[in-house]
Amino acid sequence: MDARTFPAYVRDVTEQSDVRMGMPLPLGAHEQGDGVNFALFSRHATWVRLELFAALDDPAPRSAIDLDPARHRTGDIWHVWVRGVRSGQLYAYRIEGPYCPAEGQRFNPHKLLLDPYATAITRRDSWDFGPARGYDPDSPLRDRSFSALDDAAAMPRCIVTGEHFDWEEDRPPRHPWSETVIYETHVRGFTIHPSSGVHYPGTYRGLMEKIPYLQALGVTAVELMPVQEFNEHDTLRVNPFTGERLKNYWGYNPVAFLAPKASYSCSRGLGQQKLEFKELVKALHHAGIEVILDVVLNHTAEGNELGPTICWRGIDNRIFYMLAPDRRFYRDYTGTGNTVNANHPVVQDHILDALRYWVMEMHVDGFRFDLASVLGRDASGKLLQNAQSWSVLPRILF
């Protein structure tokens, strides 16, 4: 498909002074001066569009910026700086490139894409993955077909987050292992029932209200089940007795590695989730309790070749995922449909950047890795002798 045939939106960022070349690093969206720098990795993309939205439910962006590869690309990084953009801005991408599943390429500019470095994503109480499929589900060609359905109305947006937070010289408690008592819990499940007696059930603040209870138990560390953003409506399974649609309660199917779960916020989920998570960590540290995250970095919610195109698949499928020899199908060492290509240097950097973010920006104390061994396997599933070292994150619990 020729990107020039894709329908253009009316732009309000038209002045040359409003849009500049930008910088390739750091990846993601970061406030710089009186604007924001956007940077995105894609080696095989031929065209990238940044879309800026005025409101969550707007089907079309208020402005769209096509990135000129001669001006807005350095190596494999596409970048642009936009004046006047601030924290709270909603954004997403569209990317053009080869659509050839037999060669492992699945670009589709009709699908709105999340920034893999997004630090917050808007809350959607009924997120349907169906429109995000890059193929036509009614075609006999299945995933080898191409979908021209625009899924913007069904997709959440990324949020620029550059707010100030006063950590008040917060420091990790760093209890020795001999004195560590870990309490594993689920942010929503811990306080959602009325018997918890909290004002903000099922949220980060609800968990904050239970800190005295944790202290009374002698807990020195809480291990939070996944708080990386996920879609609780990603499953089509139903209750066999009632026929009711089931939900992904546990969260082991991330749509973003750096963004805290919006629905665990007691506010609107328009960036407040990041602040509320920081407040939780700060309060736990003040009480002498460490924070360990159960992180899922071995697979994503995009599933196999029949899954949705919401982020990595539409950005550079061949880079981010382990593919079978025929490249159409995915290596599935996780039992979820796909396996993150953690032995690729670009993907290693993405994973390590996510871990550094949770430690340096969000002040968490350690991690429990879901299917940790998968992160050190080659394309045939064998353990690598030179698997990625985690020594770049010293003094962190694992």
Sequence and secondary structure as in RCSB ss.txt:
>XXXX:A:sequence
MDARTFPAYVRDVTEQSDVRMGMPLPLGAHEQGDGVNFALFSRHATWVRLELFAALDDPAPRSAIDLDPARHRTG
DIWHVWVRGVRSGQLYAYRIEGPYCPAEGQRFNPHKLLLDPYATAITRRDSWDFGPARGYDPDSPLRDRSFSALD
DAAAMPRCIVTGEHFDWEEDRPPRHPWSETVIYETHVRGFTIHPSSGVHYPGTYRGLMEKIPYLQALGVTAVELM
PVQEFNEHDTLRVNPFTGERLKNYWGYNPVAFLAPKASYSCSRGLGQQKLEFKELVKALHHAGIEVILDVVLNHT
AEGNELGPTICWRGIDNRIFYMLAPDRRFYRDYTGTGNTVNANHPVVQDHILDALRYWVMEMHVDGFRFDLASVL
GRDASGKLLQNAQSWSVLPRILF
>XXXX:A:secstr
  GGGS     S  STTTEE   S SSEEEEETTEEEEEEE SS SEEEEEEESSTT SS SEEEEE TTTSEET
TEEEEEEET  TT EEEEEEE  EEGGGTEE  TTS B  TT S B   TT  SGGGBSS TTSTTGGGS     
 GGG   EE         S       GGG  EEEE HHHHH SGGG  SSTTSHHHHHHTHHHHHHHT  EEEE 
  B B TT    B TTT  B    S  SBS SS B GGGSSS SSSHHHHHHHHHHHHHHHTT EEEEEE  S  
TT STTSB SSHHHHHHHHHB B TTSSSB  SSSSS  B TTSHHHHHHHHHHHHHHHHTT   EEEETTGGGG
GB TTS B TT    TTSTT B 
